[in-house]
């Protein structure tokens, strides 16, 4: 019992420490994302993506890059693009870019893993788009696309009046909208982040390395360079399965990805785990609600194929260049979380900036600001909300135990 309580305290302390390390990166990414979504009009974005040619796909990728990393928001925006006439491949490029190529995700990966994983995230994101493009060209799902558009119906939304971004960026109302969008960004991810970081702390304290050695074949038996192709392939297939059972978005999954890597999972397996935020059941269910189950299943198969192909290419590409990241074997619990360094200063700066943006959004009178179109809340949202509150109770008790024991 004493050992369990000590591990509980250590798990809670680790969770808080991990979140403190990542706080400024979350805030920085969401501030940038909010600014872009307020000052860049989506209507012009959609008009440029009507065809599935290289230009439209490149623009879809770029607009995804400057968009939000929230999977649910990306799904809703992709649906809006399709509804307003954007090409299918261009919309898929936007979806993949907005969940894999965004700035804040790269920063979080750099904090918890290494530069090779950041390279894997960005180059891998482009490979995901390229392989999905090839998959669509080969399978020719025109009938599915036509039925999906009929299901969505035509867009009757009126375009917003054009506003000069230079005037907006100098106005109080413009920054108040940024504050409102910033609040909405956090509102979309707080449950995933809370549960994800809590689970990471629990796994780091309670789950032995032998579990990962059983789940991912070949881990714990030497360097990842010694793994066979079959073992690497198994890692890329098991990674998405592990992500499926976490039910957590990509931002909350990064600490878990760091744990997998520290426990001997290959680069390919960890990248497959990170890329899996769009092949889990909640995403399948939301896409089915938008487009029907046939199209939703098609998108799942396409993304899973692209995921496996991308992670294998990235793994063996880095292996060929002798650039695979080394598994140091040090645990997350060995990190020093709370110290006076650049991270501490940045946390204070962005906490102050966050407070100011929220203050502006609450004290400035504005007409309605659209923000993200979210799917209607279902059982997953309810489960995640309760899980987040349970996480807070677990953390509160754990911190008390950490201080007492």
N, C-alpha and C positions, 0 to 999 in steps of 0.2 A: 504493500500500500504506500509506504514511504517513497519507494522508487517511482511509482506511478505519479504521485503528486509532484515529485521533483521534475519528472519529464513534462508534466502538464505546465508547470511554471516555465520550464525551458522553451516549450513550444510557443507559449504566449509571448514570451520575451523575443523569440526569434521572429514571430509574425510582425510585431511592432517595429522591430529593428529593420526588417526587410522593407516595410512600408515607408519608414523614415528615410531610408536610402533612396527610394524611388519617388518620393513626394514631389521634389522640384521638377523631375522629368515629366511626371503626369501633368503638373500645372503648366509648365512651359509648352508642352505639346497641345494641350487643350486651349491655351490662350491663342497660339498660332492658328489652330484649326478654327476657333471661333471668329477670329479676325477675317480669315479668308471667306468663311461662310456668310459673314455680314457684308463685307465690302466687295465680294465677287458675285454677280448675279447668276443664278442657276439657269435662267431662261436662255441666256446666250450660250451657256455650256451645252444645253440640250439641242439647240439649233445646229451646232457644229458637229453633232454626232449622229446624223440621220442615216449615214451610209456605212457599210461594213468594209471600208477601204483602209489602207494604212494610215492615212491622215486622221480619220475618225477614231480608229483604235488607239493611235498615239495620243490623241486629245483625251479620250476616255481614260487612258492610263495616267495622263498628267493631272486631270481633274480629280481622279481618285487619290493620287499622291498628295494633293493639297486638301483632301477632305478628311472626314473623321475616321477613326479606327474602330468605332463601335460596330460590331457585326450586324446588329439589328437595324441601326441607322443606315448602314450600307445596303442592306437588303431592301429597305423601304425606298431609298433613293434610286436604286437600280430599277425597282418596279416603276417608279415615277418616270424615269428616263424611257423605259420601254413603252409606257402608256402614252408618252408625248412624242413617240415616233423615232426614238434613237435606235440604231441598229443593234441586233442581238449580241454580236461579238463585241461591239463597242461597249455595250452595257455590262457584259461579263468582264471586260477589261477594267472598267470602272470599279466593279465589285471587288475584283482581286487586288487592284491597286489600293483601294481605300481600306483594305484590311491587312495588307502586307507591306506596302511601300510608304506608309505614313511616318512622319518624323518622330513622333513620340514613342512609337514601338521600337524603332532603331535605338533610341536613347536608352530605353529600359533594357533591351537586349545587351547593349554595351556595358551597362552597369552590372548585370548579373552573370553574363557569360564572357564572350571575348569578341575581338574584332572580326574573326572568321565567321561568327554567327551573324554579325551585322551584314557582312558581305553576302552570306548565304541568304539572309532575309531579303535584301534588295535585288541581287542578281537572280535569286530564286523566284522572287515575285514576278520578274520579267519573264522568266522561263515558264512559270505557271500560265501566264497570259499567252505566250507563244504556243505552248502545247495544247491549251484549250482551243485556241484558234485552229490549229491543225485538226484536233478532234472534231470540231464543228464542221470544218470543211469536208472531212472524210465521211462523217455520219449523215450530213445534210438533213437536219431536223426541221425542214420548212413547215411541214404540217403541224408539228408541235408548237412552233413559234406562232403560226397563224391562229391556232386555237387559244394559245396563251394571250395573244393580243385581243382576241374576241372576248375572252373572259375578263380582261381588264377593262375593256370598253375604251372609248375615246376620251381624252382629257377635256373637261369643260372648264378647267381652271383658267382664270384670266391672268395674263402676265402682270407682274408688279410694275409700277411706274419706274422708269429708269432714273437712277439717282447717280449723281457725280460722287464717286468714291473719295475724291479729294476733299469735297465739302463734308462728307460723312466722317472722314477720319479726323477732321478738325472740330467736330461738333460733340457736345455732351450726349445728344441722343444717339449718335453713332456708337460711342463707346458704351452707352447704356445697353444698346442692343448686343454688343460684344459680351457684356456682363451677363445678359439674359441667356445668350447662347452658351456661354461658359458654364453657367449653372445647369443648363440642360445637358451639356456633355457629361458632367459629373452625375447628374440624375440618371443617365442611361447606364453608367458603368459601376456605380458604387456597390451594387449587390455582388456583381462578378468579382470586383477587386477585393471586397471584404472577405468573401468566401474563399477566393483563390489564395490570398496571402495567409489566411487562417489554415487552410488545408496544407499549404507548403510548410508552415511551422509544425503542424501535427506530424506530417510525414518525416520531416527532418529529425524529430525527437523520438518517434515511436516505431517507424518502419525500418527494419534491418536491411542491410545490403543484400542479403540472401534473397529477399523478395524480388528485387530488380534482376538478380541473376537468373531467377526462375522465369520471370516474365519476358525478359529480353535475352535470348539464347547467346551464350558466349561471353557475357559481361563477367568481369571478375577473373578472367583467365588470361590477362595480359593486355597489351596495347590494342586499340581498335584497329591498327594496321594489320593485326594478326587474324582478324575476323574474315571468314569466307564470304563469297558473294551471297550464298543462301542465308547466312546469318545476318548480313546487312539488309537483305531484302526482308527478312522476318522483322527486323527492327522498324523498317519503314511501314510495315503492315500493322504491327502492334502499337506503334506510336499513336495513330488515329484512334485505335480502340481505347487506349488509355485516356486520350483526350475526350472521347465520347462519354466516359463515365465521370469525368469531372464536371461536365455541364458548365464550364467556365469559359469566358471569352479570352482572346489572345493576350490582353494586357494582364489579366489575372493568372494566366498560365505560365508566364515567363519564370517566376520563382520555381514553379514545379519543373520546368524544363531544365533549370540550373541544377536541381536535385537529381534529375535523371542523368545528366552529364557527369555529375560528381560521383554517381554510383556506377559508372562504367558504360552507360548506353552510348552507342556510336553517334557521330555527328549526323549521319543520315536519320537515325531514329529520333534524335532530339529535334531536328528540323521538321520531320514529319509530324511530330507532336505539336510544334508551334504553328505549322501551316494548317492544322486540322480544325480551325475554328469555323470553317464553312461546310464541314462534312459531318457534323454532329446532328443528332435527331431534332433538336429545337429548330435548326435552320431548315432541315428537310420539311418539317411541319409548317413553318411559316411560308416557304416557297410553295408548298402544296395549297395553302390558303390563297396565295396570290394567283398561281398559274394552273393549279390542278396537280394531281399526284403523278401523272405520266411525265410532265415536264419537270417536276421537282425531282423525280427519280433520275431522269436524264441528266440534269444539272449535277446531282450527287455523283453519278458515275463519271461524268466528265471531270469534275474537280478531283475526285479520288485518283483517277488515272493520271491527271496532270501532277498531282501531289507526289505520287510514287515516282514518276519519271523525273521530276525536278530534283527530289532529294537524292536519288541515285546519281544523277548527273553532277550535282554539286559535290557529293561525297567523293566520287572517283576523280572529279576534276581537281579538287584540292589535294587528294591523295597523290595524283600524278605530278602535281607541283610541289609535293612534300610540304604542304601548308596546313594539313589537318591540325586542329587545336589539340594541345596535350591535356590529358585528364590528370590533374594534379593530385586528386584524391583527398584534398582538404574539404572539410564539411562546411556547410553554411553556418553552423553553430560556432565555428571558429572565427567568424568575421567579427570585427569591431564595429558595431553599428553606430554608437553614439560618441562622436568626438568632434572637436572644433576643427573643421576643415572647410574646403570649398563647398561641399554638400550642405553643411550646416548653414553657411551664409546664404546659399541659393534657396534653401528651404524657407528661411526667414523672409527673404526678398519676395518670393512667390506667394507665401502666405499673406503678406501685406498687400501685394497686387491683387490676389484673389478677393480679399476682404473689400478692397476699393471697387473692384468690378461689380461685386454683388451689391455693394452700397449704391452704386450708380443705377443698377438695374431696378432697385427697390424704390429709389427716390426720384426717378425721372418719369414723367407722364409720357406714355407712348401709345400709339395705336398698335393693334396686335402684330406680333412678330412671329412668323411662321415656325421657324426652326425645323427640326427633323420630323418627318412623318413616321410615327412608330406603329408597329403592328399592335392590334388590340391585345390587352393583357390576358393571358391564359394561365393554365396551371403551372407552367414553368416559372412565370414571373412571381406567382404567389409562393411557390416553393423557395425560389431564390431569396425573396424578401424575408421569409421566416428564417431561412438558413443564415442570412446576414445578421439578423437580430440575435439568433442563437450564438453566432460567432462572437458577437460583442459580449454576450454573457460569459462565454468560455474564456475570452481574453481577459475580462475584468477579474474573474476568479483566479485565472492563471497568474496574473501579475501580482495579486495579493500573495499567492503561494510562493512566487519567486522571491518576494521581499521577506517573507516570514521564514522559509526553509533555508 
